[in-house]
């Protein structure tokens, strides 16, 4: 295609930044973003948190699992952290995995180049609250590093079908998936 002055014009779409919502949604949905009805926008995440709080079921995670033809990972929690800059409480809905007597959440951030904000909040202040099966439990958390992270990654990868795929993508983007270890201060409901 050319302009009236005879200059060549590209008809290709502008590249999408790796960290854009569209790029992360496309990667997390296995290239099938049209299958995601509850988008990971602020409104979509608020709806997801509400449903998880009362039922433990995450419709957003369910849609992404179906789009990638993976099994839905049922156990979800609401993780509340203290904002690194604001000091305000921030709540995220996350699938969790068991590691020894602790819980682990994975900071995949859709394979993007940056860790999720809740991981940075935990690095700044490890006091958190988790809500599982409608029960609020205080806990401490930290981001695992080094050999500990490698051991946790191996165990969690057997429970999280897409974890190795996310690690490959985040490695291309210059980071590792954050493996956050949570130690509850009270028993977790069965």
Backbone bond lengths (Angstrom), bond angles and torsions (degrees), N, CA, C in turn:
res aa  C-N    CA-C-N  psi(-1)  N-CA   C-N-CA  omega(-1)  CA-C   N-CA-C  phi
1 X - - - 1.437 - - 1.533 108.42 -
2 X 1.351 116.79 142.54 1.457 120.89 -179.39 1.521 110.85 -129.45
3 X 1.323 116.04 158.17 1.468 121.95 175.66 1.520 108.56 -82.62
4 X 1.336 118.32 168.49 1.470 119.75 177.14 1.534 112.45 -57.36
5 X 1.331 117.77 -24.01 1.474 121.02 178.69 1.532 111.78 -84.51
6 X 1.336 118.07 0.51 1.454 121.83 178.08 1.518 114.68 87.99
7 X 1.352 118.45 9.91 1.460 121.55 179.77 1.525 109.99 -83.58
8 X 1.334 116.64 142.09 1.465 121.35 178.85 1.521 109.78 -73.20
9 X 1.339 115.78 137.91 1.463 121.81 178.64 1.519 107.76 -124.12
10 X 1.315 116.54 131.94 1.463 121.25 179.11 1.524 109.80 -74.49
11 X 1.331 116.07 137.41 1.468 120.40 176.32 1.521 111.68 -99.32
12 X 1.351 116.53 1.81 1.460 120.19 179.35 1.518 109.85 -75.39
13 X 1.331 115.14 145.96 1.461 120.10 177.25 1.526 109.65 -68.23
14 X 1.326 115.50 149.66 1.461 120.28 177.69 1.516 109.18 -62.51
15 X 1.323 118.51 141.60 1.467 119.71 179.50 1.521 110.88 -63.20
16 X 1.333 115.01 145.01 1.457 121.05 179.36 1.518 108.47 -92.02
17 X 1.335 117.76 130.93 1.470 118.34 176.91 1.526 110.68 -58.42
18 X 1.356 116.22 146.01 1.465 121.26 -177.65 1.520 112.52 -59.05
19 X 1.335 116.34 -29.50 1.454 120.14 -175.16 1.526 112.71 -92.69
20 X 1.330 118.39 3.52 1.457 119.51 -177.99 1.530 110.26 -71.04
21 X 1.318 115.91 154.09 1.464 121.62 178.27 1.528 110.01 -58.01
22 X 1.327 116.84 -41.54 1.466 120.62 -179.17 1.530 111.35 -62.63
23 X 1.335 117.46 -43.01 1.463 120.77 -178.90 1.523 110.81 -66.22
24 X 1.332 116.76 -44.07 1.464 119.63 -179.40 1.526 111.19 -68.66
25 X 1.339 117.55 -38.26 1.465 120.86 177.74 1.523 110.18 -64.90
26 X 1.323 116.53 -41.78 1.461 120.77 179.04 1.525 110.64 -61.89
27 X 1.345 117.94 -45.46 1.461 120.79 179.30 1.528 110.93 -64.88
28 X 1.333 117.04 -48.65 1.471 121.27 -176.14 1.521 112.83 -66.39
29 X 1.329 117.13 -24.73 1.466 119.88 179.15 1.521 112.05 -94.22
30 X 1.325 116.93 9.98 1.462 120.29 178.81 1.518 112.41 65.18
31 X 1.338 116.97 31.86 1.465 121.09 -179.46 1.520 113.69 81.45
32 X 1.321 117.45 13.82 1.475 121.66 -179.42 1.542 110.82 -122.41
33 X 1.335 118.74 58.08 1.467 119.86 -176.03 1.527 113.60 -64.79
34 X 1.329 118.36 -21.17 1.460 120.62 178.75 1.530 112.38 -66.72
35 X 1.343 116.90 -16.02 1.464 120.15 179.49 1.532 112.35 -83.65
36 X 1.332 117.34 -6.69 1.457 121.31 -177.25 1.521 109.09 -95.83
37 X 1.332 116.44 107.92 1.463 121.06 179.51 1.524 111.50 -87.60
38 X 1.325 116.44 -39.89 1.464 121.46 178.91 1.532 107.14 -94.20
39 X 1.327 115.20 90.88 1.468 121.40 -174.85 1.530 111.00 -68.86
40 X 1.352 117.32 150.92 1.467 120.55 178.56 1.530 112.59 -78.59
41 X 1.321 115.62 54.81 1.462 123.21 175.77 1.531 107.28 -96.49
42 X 1.332 119.18 170.89 1.475 119.00 177.39 1.531 112.80 -54.65
43 X 1.320 117.54 -41.17 1.473 120.29 179.04 1.529 111.18 -67.43
44 X 1.330 116.64 -44.30 1.461 120.58 179.29 1.518 112.04 -62.11
45 X 1.338 116.48 -41.21 1.464 120.01 178.75 1.527 111.42 -66.80
46 X 1.336 117.62 -35.69 1.470 120.72 177.96 1.524 110.50 -64.91
47 X 1.320 117.28 -41.91 1.469 121.38 177.87 1.527 109.44 -63.50
48 X 1.326 116.55 -44.56 1.462 121.67 179.53 1.530 110.80 -60.56
49 X 1.327 117.61 -45.86 1.477 121.46 178.66 1.529 110.85 -59.59
50 X 1.325 117.00 -42.83 1.462 120.86 -179.62 1.531 110.70 -60.36
51 X 1.326 116.32 -47.21 1.466 120.07 -178.09 1.531 110.73 -67.11
52 X 1.336 117.47 -41.47 1.467 120.29 178.92 1.522 110.17 -63.84
53 X 1.319 117.13 -40.05 1.470 119.88 -178.76 1.525 111.70 -56.75
54 X 1.314 117.05 -39.99 1.462 120.01 -174.71 1.517 114.68 -97.56
55 X 1.336 118.28 -21.82 1.467 119.31 -176.09 1.523 113.89 -122.56
56 X 1.336 118.04 -22.88 1.462 120.89 -174.52 1.518 112.53 82.74
57 X 1.328 117.76 -2.34 1.470 123.11 -179.18 1.523 109.15 -99.27
58 X 1.335 117.54 132.17 1.463 122.28 178.60 1.527 110.01 -106.87
59 X 1.336 117.04 103.96 1.471 118.06 179.17 1.531 112.25 -63.97
60 X 1.320 117.71 -30.13 1.467 120.09 179.90 1.531 110.08 -67.11
61 X 1.324 117.60 -47.39 1.462 121.05 178.90 1.525 110.34 -64.30
62 X 1.329 116.56 -37.68 1.464 121.10 178.35 1.537 110.60 -59.28
63 X 1.333 116.49 -45.96 1.463 119.91 -179.83 1.531 111.60 -62.66
64 X 1.335 117.15 -43.76 1.464 119.89 179.33 1.532 110.43 -65.31
65 X 1.328 118.14 -38.16 1.465 120.91 177.91 1.527 110.69 -63.18
66 X 1.322 116.76 -44.39 1.469 120.01 179.67 1.527 111.74 -66.58
67 X 1.327 117.00 -37.60 1.470 120.57 179.42 1.522 111.28 -63.74
68 X 1.331 117.29 -35.08 1.473 120.69 -179.74 1.523 112.51 -94.21
69 X 1.322 116.53 4.79 1.472 122.60 178.70 1.520 112.07 61.33
70 X 1.335 116.03 37.23 1.462 122.56 177.75 1.524 108.91 -110.43
71 X 1.310 115.67 161.46 1.462 120.22 176.18 1.533 109.10 -71.98
72 X 1.316 116.13 145.75 1.470 121.41 177.60 1.519 109.11 -76.13
73 X 1.335 116.75 129.47 1.468 121.84 177.99 1.522 107.68 -89.44
74 X 1.300 117.75 107.95 1.456 123.33 -170.87 1.533 116.18 -66.03
75 X 1.324 121.28 -50.09 1.464 118.59 -172.60 1.537 112.83 -66.20
76 X 1.329 115.49 118.94 1.459 122.28 176.98 1.520 109.37 -126.59
77 X 1.305 115.40 154.79 1.459 120.75 176.62 1.522 108.39 -133.64
78 X 1.311 113.64 161.63 1.453 119.96 166.53 1.510 105.67 -102.35
79 X 1.311 116.79 120.09 1.459 123.04 -179.60 1.521 107.67 -104.37
80 X 1.331 116.06 120.48 1.460 120.80 178.41 1.525 108.49 -108.86
81 X 1.328 115.34 123.42 1.457 122.04 179.07 1.525 109.30 -116.67
82 X 1.310 115.24 168.50 1.465 121.01 175.68 1.522 107.12 -98.49
83 X 1.334 116.45 123.35 1.463 121.33 -177.76 1.511 113.13 -55.18
84 X 1.309 116.47 131.85 1.469 123.11 -176.82 1.531 111.56 -61.49
85 X 1.329 116.93 -43.02 1.462 119.92 -177.74 1.518 113.29 -95.67
86 X 1.337 117.11 -37.50 1.465 120.03 -172.86 1.518 113.67 -93.77
87 X 1.331 116.92 -26.45 1.459 119.83 -174.45 1.526 112.71 79.35
88 X 1.330 116.96 1.74 1.462 121.34 178.57 1.522 110.23 -82.06
89 X 1.335 116.08 154.75 1.464 120.66 178.17 1.524 109.18 -76.32
90 X 1.329 115.50 134.89 1.470 122.93 -179.86 1.520 108.41 -125.72
91 X 1.335 116.69 128.50 1.464 120.89 -176.63 1.522 110.82 -115.97
92 X 1.324 115.41 134.06 1.466 122.65 178.41 1.519 109.42 -128.96
93 X 1.317 116.11 145.42 1.463 122.49 175.66 1.528 107.62 -94.29
94 X 1.344 116.17 124.44 1.461 119.95 -175.62 1.524 111.60 -142.01
95 X 1.337 117.16 141.92 1.466 118.50 169.48 1.529 108.14 -71.09
96 X 1.317 116.07 146.38 1.465 118.41 178.75 1.515 109.77 -125.35
97 X 1.328 114.19 158.75 1.451 121.78 -176.60 1.521 108.07 -132.33
98 X 1.322 116.46 151.84 1.455 120.53 -178.10 1.527 110.09 -93.65
99 X 1.330 113.79 137.49 1.453 121.49 176.09 1.520 106.24 -140.82
100 X 1.335 116.19 110.78 1.462 122.38 -174.36 1.532 108.30 53.36
101 X 1.329 118.34 -125.53 1.467 119.86 -179.92 1.538 111.22 -100.63
102 X 1.337 115.67 18.65 1.467 121.12 -178.03 1.533 109.96 -118.25
103 X 1.324 114.34 175.42 1.458 121.33 174.85 1.519 108.04 -115.91
104 X 1.321 116.07 152.07 1.462 121.07 178.70 1.521 108.35 -130.46
105 X 1.330 116.27 136.02 1.454 121.97 169.84 1.524 107.19 -119.79
106 X 1.321 115.85 147.52 1.465 121.50 -174.48 1.521 109.93 -108.14
107 X 1.309 116.66 127.74 1.460 122.14 179.06 1.513 111.55 -90.45
108 X 1.325 116.63 71.43 1.459 120.30 -177.52 1.522 112.04 -77.60
109 X 1.323 117.95 -33.01 1.471 122.71 -178.32 1.525 111.26 50.07
110 X 1.314 116.05 39.56 1.461 119.97 177.65 1.512 114.04 63.47
111 X 1.322 117.55 22.03 1.453 120.79 -179.15 1.519 113.66 79.98
112 X 1.331 117.34 7.60 1.461 122.00 -177.60 1.518 113.37 -70.55
113 X 1.340 116.31 172.92 1.465 120.82 -176.16 1.527 114.87 -77.97
114 X 1.329 118.49 -9.84 1.462 120.77 -177.58 1.524 110.52 -119.44
115 X 1.335 115.85 146.98 1.462 120.11 173.06 1.518 109.03 -65.15
116 X 1.342 117.32 152.67 1.461 118.80 175.96 1.531 110.42 -63.77
117 X 1.317 116.63 154.67 1.463 120.80 -176.63 1.524 112.08 -60.30
118 X 1.341 117.19 -35.06 1.463 118.84 -178.58 1.532 111.36 -64.07
119 X 1.328 118.13 -28.72 1.472 120.48 177.22 1.531 110.20 -68.81
120 X 1.327 116.94 -39.84 1.474 120.37 176.76 1.524 110.03 -65.99
121 X 1.338 116.79 -37.74 1.469 119.93 177.66 1.529 110.64 -61.58
122 X 1.324 116.97 -40.50 1.475 121.47 -179.97 1.523 110.30 -68.24
123 X 1.311 117.55 -37.93 1.467 119.51 176.88 1.534 110.87 -60.73
124 X 1.335 116.18 -34.88 1.468 120.80 -179.13 1.525 112.51 -80.16
125 X 1.339 116.69 -35.42 1.469 121.05 -178.05 1.529 108.21 -152.30
126 X 1.316 117.16 113.56 1.462 122.59 -175.43 1.521 115.63 -81.54
127 X 1.334 118.57 3.99 1.463 120.45 176.99 1.526 108.79 -81.67
128 X 1.323 116.50 119.53 1.460 121.41 -177.89 1.532 109.64 -135.29
129 X 1.326 114.85 170.02 1.452 122.23 173.16 1.514 106.31 -130.49
130 X 1.329 115.66 139.65 1.459 120.17 176.71 1.523 108.50 -120.99
131 X 1.309 115.49 144.86 1.459 120.83 175.46 1.514 107.14 -120.35
132 X 1.344 114.09 115.37 1.461 121.27 178.43 1.518 107.33 -127.28
133 X 1.331 115.15 129.01 1.470 120.85 -179.14 1.526 110.78 49.69
134 X 1.318 116.58 47.26 1.463 125.53 174.97 1.520 114.31 70.12
135 X 1.342 118.07 3.27 1.460 121.05 -179.72 1.531 109.28 -102.50
136 X 1.340 116.13 126.36 1.457 121.69 178.42 1.524 109.66 -89.62
137 X 1.333 116.13 126.38 1.467 122.12 -174.61 1.528 109.01 -129.46
138 X 1.336 118.20 125.52 1.466 119.14 173.34 1.530 109.15 -71.17
139 X 1.327 116.03 151.39 1.464 120.05 -177.83 1.520 109.84 -156.82
140 X 1.316 114.81 170.32 1.465 121.05 170.83 1.520 107.17 -118.58
141 X 1.332 115.39 151.73 1.461 119.60 -177.44 1.519 110.03 -145.23
142 X 1.319 115.08 154.79 1.458 121.62 174.61 1.519 108.60 -153.27
143 X 1.325 116.26 159.41 1.462 121.87 177.23 1.520 107.49 -91.86
144 X 1.331 116.21 119.85 1.466 121.43 -178.91 1.531 110.26 -70.29
145 X 1.336 115.05 147.04 1.463 120.82 178.88 1.524 109.98 -135.35
146 X 1.315 116.04 167.21 1.458 122.58 173.12 1.519 115.27 59.10
147 X 1.334 115.27 -137.31 1.460 121.57 -177.59 1.526 111.70 -64.14
148 X 1.332 116.56 -37.17 1.466 119.22 178.50 1.522 110.20 -60.47
149 X 1.335 117.30 -43.88 1.459 120.76 179.03 1.527 110.62 -60.77
150 X 1.332 116.85 -41.84 1.467 121.38 -179.94 1.527 111.15 -62.24
151 X 1.348 117.36 -43.13 1.475 120.66 178.12 1.528 110.85 -63.57
152 X 1.324 116.50 -45.48 1.466 120.93 -179.62 1.520 110.07 -63.73
153 X 1.334 116.73 -42.68 1.463 120.90 -179.74 1.526 110.82 -57.36
154 X 1.340 117.35 -45.01 1.469 121.05 179.83 1.525 111.78 -59.35
155 X 1.332 117.05 -44.41 1.467 121.28 -178.64 1.529 110.71 -68.44
156 X 1.334 116.47 -46.26 1.465 120.36 -176.77 1.527 110.96 -69.36
157 X 1.328 118.46 -33.02 1.467 121.19 179.81 1.526 111.86 -60.49
158 X 1.330 117.42 -26.45 1.473 119.99 177.30 1.535 110.87 -74.39
159 X 1.336 117.42 -21.19 1.462 121.89 -179.52 1.540 112.01 -99.12
160 X 1.328 117.38 -26.10 1.475 123.73 -175.30 1.523 108.00 -109.41
161 X 1.335 116.45 104.85 1.460 120.91 -173.59 1.530 114.42 -60.25
162 X 1.306 118.61 -31.02 1.458 120.33 -175.25 1.505 115.25 -102.09
163 X 1.319 118.69 4.97 1.462 120.85 -172.87 1.529 112.71 -61.45
164 X 1.306 118.21 -43.19 1.464 120.21 -179.01 1.532 110.78 -65.55
165 X 1.328 117.13 -36.31 1.469 121.40 176.35 1.529 110.49 -63.34
166 X 1.339 116.34 -43.57 1.468 120.25 177.74 1.531 110.50 -64.03
167 X 1.336 117.19 -38.65 1.463 119.86 179.68 1.522 110.52 -64.33
168 X 1.329 117.39 -40.46 1.467 119.94 177.26 1.529 110.69 -60.03
169 X 1.333 116.33 -43.60 1.461 120.69 -178.46 1.528 111.16 -67.69
170 X 1.326 117.86 -44.39 1.460 119.57 -178.69 1.534 110.96 -68.80
171 X 1.333 117.47 -30.48 1.463 120.21 176.06 1.529 109.60 -63.41
172 X 1.329 117.02 -40.76 1.471 120.52 176.23 1.526 110.37 -61.16
173 X 1.325 116.30 -30.40 1.465 121.78 -178.99 1.529 112.48 -91.85
174 X 1.333 117.31 5.58 1.455 120.77 173.13 1.516 116.88 86.01
175 X 1.317 118.27 26.34 1.469 119.40 176.99 1.519 110.02 -150.88
176 X 1.326 116.61 169.86 1.462 122.96 172.56 1.518 108.46 -104.19
177 X 1.323 116.38 154.60 1.461 120.67 173.79 1.523 107.89 -65.84
178 X 1.316 117.16 127.12 1.472 121.31 178.85 1.532 108.75 -69.61
179 X 1.328 116.15 126.53 1.461 121.81 176.62 1.527 106.34 -106.45
180 X 1.321 116.50 107.08 1.459 121.44 -174.74 1.523 109.35 -100.23
181 X 1.319 115.80 122.88 1.462 123.06 -178.75 1.524 108.20 -97.11
182 X 1.329 115.87 127.02 1.465 121.93 -178.36 1.524 109.01 -117.07
183 X 1.323 115.63 128.19 1.453 121.61 177.48 1.524 108.42 -112.00
184 X 1.336 117.95 104.54 1.470 120.63 -179.93 1.527 110.91 -67.62
185 X 1.327 116.45 147.70 1.475 121.89 178.53 1.509 111.46 -95.47
186 X 1.333 117.81 4.40 1.462 123.56 177.39 1.528 107.10 -146.97
187 X 1.348 117.07 160.89 1.469 119.07 179.33 1.526 112.13 -61.34
188 X 1.317 114.71 144.66 1.460 121.18 178.14 1.518 109.23 -88.85
189 X 1.338 118.40 136.32 1.464 119.58 178.42 1.525 111.49 -59.98
190 X 1.306 116.94 140.24 1.476 121.31 -178.65 1.512 112.36 -75.12
